[in-house]
């Protein structure tokens, strides 16, 4: 392989007659309309931001712009880019000089990445595809026009002399490949004497590369449509259209926590046999179920875990905390306060909590609120510390590697939000 300078020089030299091929310049109205019709099916119906990587002289970019899309083209060859700018004048399109493998554009900025006859020439295709995916917004689309040349009938004039991708817009900017002009004298991009078989990417190969990156993909064979090429071709040519997963609404688990007080004390339960934070103390708590409001969930969990039936007017929301464990997704916790009368005091009721879930809890213990134990779940300890400090809304966002257990000497992940 040659360096980028020789590659760029080659494609600068090739730019002058690049559009002479029917599917490059699209000068024939029938060929132009064939590509325009296909492109309308591959691009979104609504105007979007389209990135044409390896745009060459801008023929496909022009079709996309005429369809109402906002187009950015990238090509390594300055002369190709200049011709593309001339062709796209008045459309509002932007043409940049740069490497398609590492385009000089920001991530998550495009609805479509369009690439023709380029990926087969690039090293480390998986890394290149991942990079291209990062340029797309959620729900974006890859449109990859590729082929495998010289396979069906490499001795025929159409396969050997006319069907290869050299000079096509995408291959025309493939500076990462670094093939010299002499090395690319064959229409498929390799010297005639050295090419021992077909070149390119089959649809099956490309599907295997793209599949893990996309929510869905489809392949459309293009070889049989002679109108696209201005001639009959006998090798595999196709487009792969891959859609990324659309943006999804953020969803979090909602849990509820009971700060059950008896004077200056608070009730804690020691977790057991749950597989998470076993042996550590935590306030009575649980998840909100479908169809429940947070207060109803708190009343249900209180009865299920400690056998006390509280009326809605006996509980008060005192803290909302968004929390993220060292691993896993974020969740939102609602902390409710309730007061339990002290035994033996007139008018206090004297209700006592009972461990109703011994398979999950080894003991219930009262602790002074101002002298909490250290062997607590860090999330719960942060909630009680925020409650004591009078905070109403907080974040508790662990970093990877933080312990689940409260560590008095560890970092303070509690952030009040006003």
N, C-alpha and C positions, 0 to 999 in steps of 0.2 A: 504493500500500500504506500501511496505517496502522501506527502503532508497536505494540510488544508490549502496551502497557497497554490500548489499545482492543481488541485482539484478545482478551486475557484477559478483559476486561469483557464482551465479546460472549458468550464461551463460559460464563462464570459465569452470565449471564442465561439462556442456553439450557439449562443443566443441569437445570432443574426439570422440563421435559417431554421431556428427551432420550430417556428410555427408552420413550416412547410408540410409537416406530417398532418394528415386530416384531423386526427384526434388531439393534436396539440393546439393548432391555431383556430380550429373550428370555423374555418372560412367557408366551407360548404354549408349552405343553409340546412340541408337535411341532417348532416352530422351535428351541427350546432343544436338543432331542435331535439335531436335524439338525446344529447347530453342534458339539455335544459329540462326535458320531460323527466328523465331519471332523477336529476338533482331535486326537482320539485317533490318527488316522492321520498327522498332521503332526508331532506331538511325539514325542520318544523314548519307547520302551516303559518304560524304567527312569526313576524319578524324577530330575529334574534341575533346574537353576536356569534359570527362564524370565523374561525381561525383556519386559514388555508396554509398548511405547512408544506413547503416546497412548491410555492405557487407558480414558479417558472415565469412565463410572460403574462400570467393572470387570466387565462381563459376561463377556468372554472370559477375563479373569484368573481369575474365579471358576471357570469350567470347567476351566482348567488346574490350579488349586489342588485342586479336587475329584478330579482325576485323579492326585493325589499329588505334583505338582510344587511346588517352592519358587518362589514368584512374587514379582517386584518389578514394580510398575506405576509409570509416570511420566506425568504430565499437567500441562500448563501452567496449567490452570484450577484454582485452589484449591477452588472449589465442586465441580467434577467429582471432584477428588481426595478431598474429604470424603465424597461419596456413594460413591465406590469403597471407601473404608475401611469405611464402614458395611456395604456389601454383602459385603466380604471378612472381616468380623469373625469371629474364631475359626478362621480358616484358617492363620494364621501368615504371611500375605502382608504385604508392605511396600508402601506407596504414597507416592511422592515427588512434590512439586511441582517441575517443571522442564521444560526445552525438549527435546523428543524429538530434535531435530537435534544437540544437545550434551547428552546425558543426564548427570545428576550421579551417575554410578556409575563404579567403577574398571574399567579394561580387563582383558580375559581373565578375566572373572568369571562368564560365563553360558554355558549350553549351547545356549540358543535365544534369539534376538531375534525377537519377534512384533510385527508392525506391520500395522494395518488402515486402508486408505484415507487414507494420510498422505503417502507419498512423492511422489505426483503434484503436491501443493501446494507442495513445498519447493524453494527455489532451490538450485543447485549439487548436484544429486542424486548425482553421482559422489562428491563429497567426503563427503556424508552417508553413503552406503553404505560407503565406506572406514572411516568413523568407527564405524559399527555393527559392521562386521566385526572391528574391534579390540576390541570388547567381548566377543567370543566366545573361548572356549577352542579349542585345536586340535581339529578334528573337529566344531566347533559348527555350528549350523544357523540360517539366516535363513528365516523364514516371513513372506512378504509378500503380503497380500491387497489386491489393487488392481483397477482396472477402467477402462473408457473409456465414459463415459456420454453418451447422446444421439446415438449413432452409428447404431444399427440403425434406430430409428424415433423420432426426436426429437419428433415431433408427438403420439405416443401418450401417454395419461395415465401409463402405467407408466414410460416413459422420461423424460418431461419433469416429471411431477409427483411421482413416487415413487422413482425409481431412483438419484437422485444421492447422493453421499456426505456431504453436509453434515449435521453432527450425529452422524456415526458416531464411534466412540470415538477412532480415530486422527486423523481430521480435526479432531475436537473439541479437540485440544490443539496444533494446528499454529501455534504462536505465531510461527514464522519467517515465515509468510505475511503476516500482518498485515491481513487483510481485515476491514472493518467489518461491523456487523450489516446495514446497508442493502445493502452490496455482496454479502452472502451470502444475500440473500433468495431467490435461486433455489436449488432443491434440489441443483444441481450445484456451488454455491459461487460462481457469478458472476451479476451482475445480468441479468435476463431481456433487458433492452433491449440489453445490450452483448455477450451471448454470441452468437457468430456460427457456432459449430460445436461438435463434440464436445469434451469435456474429459476429462482423465485420462491414464493410461498404458496403452498396449496391451501385451499379453503379449510381443509381439515386441520392443517398445522396452525393456521392463524386462529381458528376457533378455539383450539386448545390453549393458545396464549392469552386470548382475550376473555375467555369464559369466566375465569376466576375474578375478573375485575368488573363484570357487568351483571346487571339484574336479568337482562335478556338480550339475545342477539339473533340476527337472521342473516342468511347468506343468499345472495341473488346472483345467479350466473349471468355474465355479460357477454361471453364469447359468441354465443349464437346470434346476437344482435349485430349484424354487419353494419347497420347504420351508424353505430357508435364509432367504428374504426375506419369507415370509408372503404371497406373491403371485407372479404370473407377471411376469418381467422380460424385456426384449428387448435389452438392451445387453450388452457384454462385461464379465464379472466372472470373476475367476480368482484362484488362489493360486499363487505361485511359491515352491517350496521349494528352497533352495540349501544344499548341504553343503560345508563347508570341508575342506581336506585334514586328515586326522588327524595327530596327533603321530607323528613317525617316529623310530626309533632313530638316535641319532647314530652316524655312521660316519666314519672317518678313514683316509687312506692311512697305511700303516706302512712306513717305510723303514729301511734298515740301513746303517751306516757302519763302515768298518774303520780303526782307528787302528793302522797297521802301523809298528812301531818297529824301529829298528836302532840299539841303544845309545841315544844322546840325540837321534836324528833320527826324523822321521816322514815317511811318503811322502804326497805330494800329487799330484793329477792336474789338468792344465789342460783345462778344458772347451772344446769346439769343435763348431760346426755342430749344436747341439742346439736353438737358439732360446731358451735360457734361461741367463743368466749366462755366456755364452760369453766366453772369455778369462780367466776367473777360476779360481783354484785351489780344489780341493775334495778331500776324502778319497775314496778308492774307495767307491762306494755304489750302492744300487739299491733297488727296491721289493720287498716281500714279495708273492709270488704266492699265488693261492688254494691252500689245502691245505698251505702251508709254515709251519713255525715260524720264528721270527726267526733262530735260529742256522743252520738249514739255508739260509735265504735269504742270510745273510752268507757262508757257505762257497761257495755257487753263484756269487754275484756276484764274489767274490774270484778264482775260477778264470776266469770269463768276462772280467773286466776286466784283470787283471794276471797271469794264467797261473800262479798259485800255488795248489796244492792243500793246504789246511789240514785237519788232523784236528779233530774236535769238541773234543778236550781241549786244543787249542792256542789256543783263543779264550776270552775271558772278557768277559762283559757288564760295562761300567764306567759307563754313563750312559744314562738314558732322558730324552729331551727332547721336550716338546710345543712345536711351532713353528707359527707362522703368518706367511706372507709378507705383504708390503704389500698384495697383492691375492690373492684366492683363499681356499680353505678351510684349516683347520688340518690338521696331520699329526703323527704321533708317530715320532720317530727313536730307534732303538736303536744305541748306539755300543759296538763290541766292540774289545778290545785284543788284539793278537798281536805276538809278538816274532820278528824275523827275524835269524838269525845273521849276524854280520859276515863278509864274505869273508876267507879266509885264516886265520881263527881256528880252532884245533883243536876238533872236536866241535860246531861251530856250524852245519854243514850247507851254508852258502854259497848258498842259493836266492836268485835274483835276479828281481825283478818284470819283466815284459815288457808293453808296451802292446799288448793284444789287440784294442782297439777304436779304431784310429787315426782312424776316421771320426767319433768322438765325443770323442776326447782327443788333444791335440796333443803332450803330453809328460808324462812322469813324472819328478818331482824330489824329492830328499830335502832336508828343511829341518830346522834345529835346532828342537826342540820349544820351547825357551825363547827363540827368536828367529824367530817365525813371520812370514811376509811379510804385507804389507797387502793385496795384490791377491787376496783370498780372498772366497768367498761368505760373507756375514755369518752365515748359519745354521751353517756348518761351523766358522767361526772361534769362534763362541760355544760350540759343543760342545767344541772343543779347549781353550778357556780354562776351561770348567767342569771338564773332565777334569784339567787341570793343578792346579786349585784343590781337587780331591778331592770335588767335588759328585757326587751320584749321581742326583738327580732335579731337573730344572729346567724352566722355561718360557722360551721365546724368542718373544715376541709382538710382531711389527712393528706399527707404526701406519701408516695410509695415508700415502703420500708418502715413507716411509723408503726408502733405497736398498737394492738387493739386495746390492751389494758392501759389504764391511766398510769402515767409516769410523772411523779412530781418534779423530776429533774429534766423531763423531756420538753420539747418545744410546745408552746401554747398556740393551738390552732383555732382558738375561739376568737371570732371577729364580730363585735357588736355592729349592728346596722342602724344605729340611732336610738 
